[in-house]
Amino acid sequence: MSERAAVGQQVRGDGPVVVVYGGSSAEREVSLKSGAAVLAALKRQGVAAVGYDPQEGGLVGLEALAPSAVFIALHGRGGEDGTLQGALELLGIPYTGSGVLASALGMDKQRTKQVWQALGLPTPESIMLAPDTEWAAVASQLGFPLVVKPVHEGSTLGISIVRSEAELEAAYRDAATFDTQIMAERFVAGEEYTVTLLGETVLPVIRVEVPGGFYDYAAKYLSNTTQYHLPCGLDEVDERALSALCQQAFAAMGGRGWGRVDVMRDAEGSFWLLEVNTVPGMTDHSLVPQAAAHAGIDFDELVVRILATAESKSAS
């Protein structure tokens, strides 16, 4: 029996697989696209699957569907931060991806960095910001350029590259429209890489190249000029080292099932961990499907393999 057929039989038991997407976070539009793609793939593979947007009926509506498993395609707060994961555990419903703690940590960039720093893993220095922050002190400690970002947002929403003290407060105010917790981070000039973890497998590393130099929301989801290099251009030794670093970083915060780690490499060749995505995008511009395709895993197989992590996790 094929892996796809076996998984299909596993999830057909008591109820449908429910793909949860949409929600009310700032990443709603991306989530709707991810969820639609995942739902279509599951149906193509003969899995009894339905889509569900929590805006329609909240947790009560989801429970009423009596899911055999939930495929979480809900990006951002409310779906990627441990709250949905905790609710599903209380209801005894298997779900894809990381558990409560890892999801909450992964959504909090500052606390993720603190875990990595405690374990000696390389991540750029950062400072938490507030309305009464001494901007000159931030500039003195981190230097310019630096990055200002919301602690609890994804898809680079609210992120600014700041090149002078005069821009710092304005960048803080912009980020504060997305979150109440804002951080400034030392800017790492160099090449950007992203690494996908699928179960125990590390998929091929992708190097991201943006003509404008900043991989923001538009470059991720709207632009056709962003380049994704597969193979990534690293030599074999460096690619193995980067893959191992990302496995270690993902494990450090309790990640499991699947996820993505974003990294910068500076001019000296050192890698710097930026953040973890515990519910990465699954749109036509997304990185995880590209890495999987390069490894010979088509989109439908990728979705089925991710779904299989819900089964193994619920049994653990």
N, C-alpha and C positions, 0 to 999 in steps of 0.2 A: 504493500500500500504506500502511495506517495505521502510525503510530509504534508502536502496541502489537504489530501483526502483525510488523513488522520486528524489533523486539526479541525477540519470541517465536521467530522463526526463528534469530536470532543465537545464542541460548542453548541451542537444542535439539541442537547439534552432537554433542558427544562424550559427554555425560553430563548428569545432572540439575543444575538449580540447587539448591544446598543452603542452606536457611535455618538459620543457626546461632543458637541461642537457649538460654536457661536458664543453664547454667554454675553456678559456685559462689560468685559474688560476693554481696554484700548486696542487690543489685538483681535477684536471680534471679527473684522472682515477677513483677516488672514485665517482665523480659525474656521470660518464658514467654508473657505476654499479647501483647507486641509481635510475637514470632515467629509465634504462631498466627495473628494478623491478617494479617501479611505473607504467610505460606504460603497462606492461604485466598485472598488476592487474586491471587497468582501463578497458582494453579490455576484460578481463574475466568477468567483471561486466556489459558488454554491453554498455560501454561508448564509443562514437565515439572519439577516441584519436589518436594523432600522436606525434612522438618524433621530437625534433628539437635541433640541436647543433648550437649555435650562430656562431661558426667558419665557418659554411657553407654559411651564407649570412647576418650575423649581424641582426640588428633590422629591416631592410627593409624586409628581408626574413621572419622574424617572423610575421610582420604585414601582409604580403601577404597571410599568411595562414588563416587570418580572424578568430582568435580564439574566441570562446565563453568564454573561461577562460584559464588561464595559470597556470599549476602546476609547481612551481619553484623547481627544483631539482638541481640547479646550485650552487655548494658549492664554498665558497671563494669569492675573489674580482671579481666584474663584475656581480655577481648574488646574493650575500648575503649581499652586502654593501649599498644597497639603490639605486644604479644606475639603475638596471633593474626595480626595483619597481617604480621609478620616471618616467621612460620611459613608462611603462604600464599605469600608471595613466594619463599621457598626452594623450595616445592613447585611454583611456577609456576602457581598457581591465581588467576585474577582475583577481586577482591573489591570490594564496595561501600565507598564512603566514603574517608576520609583514609588516607594512608600511615603508615608506622611512626613517623617523627619527629613529625608533626602529632598523631597519636593519643596518643603518649607525652606530648607537651607539653600537649595538651588535658586529659589526665587529671590533670595536676599543676598545681593552681591557682596555686601560688606561682611556678613557672617561667613559666607563661603570663603572669602579671602582670609578671614581669621582662622578658620580650620586649616587651610592650606599653609598659612604662615606658621601655625603651631607645629605642623609636621615638616617644616623646612622646605616646602614646595615653592617654586618661584612664582610670584605674582607681584605686579607693580604696587608700589607704596600708595596709600590712599589716606584721605582725611574726610571725616564727616563735616558737612557744612550746615550752617544755621543762619537765620537773618542777622544775628549779631556777630558773625564770624569776622575776624580780622583778615581781610582779603590780602593784605600785604604779607601777613605771616604764611598764608597758604602759598602765595607766589614764591616766597623765600624757601619754603620747605620742598615744594614739588618742582619748581622751575616752570618755564614755558617752552613749548606748548604743554598744556595739561588737558585732561578730559573731565567734564562735569556730566554726571549721569544720575538719573533716579535709581534708587536702590532696588525698587521692586517692579521695574518694568522690563519688557523684552522688546525685540524687534528694533533696537536702538532708538526707541521713542524717547524724546526729551534729552538726547545726548548732544553735547556741543564740544567741539575742540576749541579751546580758549588760548589765545596767543598773546594776551596782554592783561595786565591788572584791570584796565578799564573795561574789559569784556566780562570779567569774572562774575560780578554781581548780576548782570543781565542774564548770563547763562544759568546762574542759580535760580533766578526767578522763572525762567522758561522751564527748567526741570521741575520746579515746584508745582507747576500746573498739572503734572502727572503723578506726583508722589509727595508725601510729607517728609520723607527721608532722602537726602541728596548727598552724594559723595563727589569728591574731586580725586582724580587718580593720575599718577605720573604717566605721561604719554610715552609710549614705546614706538619709536620710528623704525619701520622695517616692513617685513612681509607678514601677511595675515594668513593663518591656517585654521582649518576646522577639522575635527576628528570625530567620527561617529562610532559609538559603541553599540553593538547589537548582540545581546547576551554576552558570551565570553569572547566574541569576535570583535576585532578592531577593523573597521572598513578602511579602504584606501584614503589617505590624507588628501584634502583639497586645499590648494592655495587660491585665495581670493584676490583678484586684482580689479580695482575700481579706477577708471580713468580720472575721476575727481579726487581720488585718494582717501575718501571717507565712505565706508560701507554702512550707509544710513538706510532708513526705511525705503526710500525711493530706489536706492541701488539694489536692495534685497528683493523687492517685490514688483517694481515697476519698470526698471531700466532693462534694456536689451544690450547695453554696452558693458555691463559687469562681466568679467571673465573668470571662469572657474577652471583651474588648471588641474587636469588629471591625465597622467601622473603629475604630482605636485612640484617636481623639480628637485626635491631633496635627494641626496645620495642615500643608499640603502641603510647605512649606519645611522644617519641623522633621522631618517623616517622611522626606523625602529625605536630610536630613543624618544622621539616625539610621541609615538603610539604608546610606549610604555609609560611616559609621563602622564598622558591623558587617562590611561587606565587607572593609574595611581590616584590621580585627582578625582576621578569619578567615584572610585571606591572609598576615598577619604570622607566623602560626604554621604555615603550610604547608597549611592545610585545603583539601580539595577534595572534589568529588562532592556532598556535602550535609552540613549541620550546622545548629546553632542557637547563637545568641549571646544571653546574658541581660544586661540593662542596667537601671540605675536612673537616674531623672531627679530631680535635687534641686529645691528650692524656687526656685532661681534660674534653672532651665531648662537646667542643664548635664547632659549624659549621662555616666554612669560605667559602664565595662565591668566585669562581674562574672566571667563564665566562659564557656567554649566547651563545647558538647556535640557530640562527633564521631559518636556513635551515639544520636541522640535517640529518645525513646519513640515508639511507634506504637500505643498503646492507645486505647481509646475516650475517655480523658480527655486524651490527649496534644495538644501544641500544634502540631506540624508538620502533622498532617492537618487541623486547623482552619484554619491559614493557607492551606494548599493549596486547601481547599474554597472559601474566600472569593475565591481567584483563579480559580475555575472548574475546578479540578483535583480530580476525585473520588479516593477512596482507591486504587482499582485503578490508575488512571493514575499517581498519585504513586509507588506501589510500582514500577511498570514503569519510570518515569523514573529512579528511584534505581538500579534494576538496570542501566539503560543506562550509568551511570557506571562500573560495573565493566568493561564492554566497552571504553569509551574509555580508561580508565586503563591497562588491561593492554596496550593498543596504543601507549601513549605512551612 
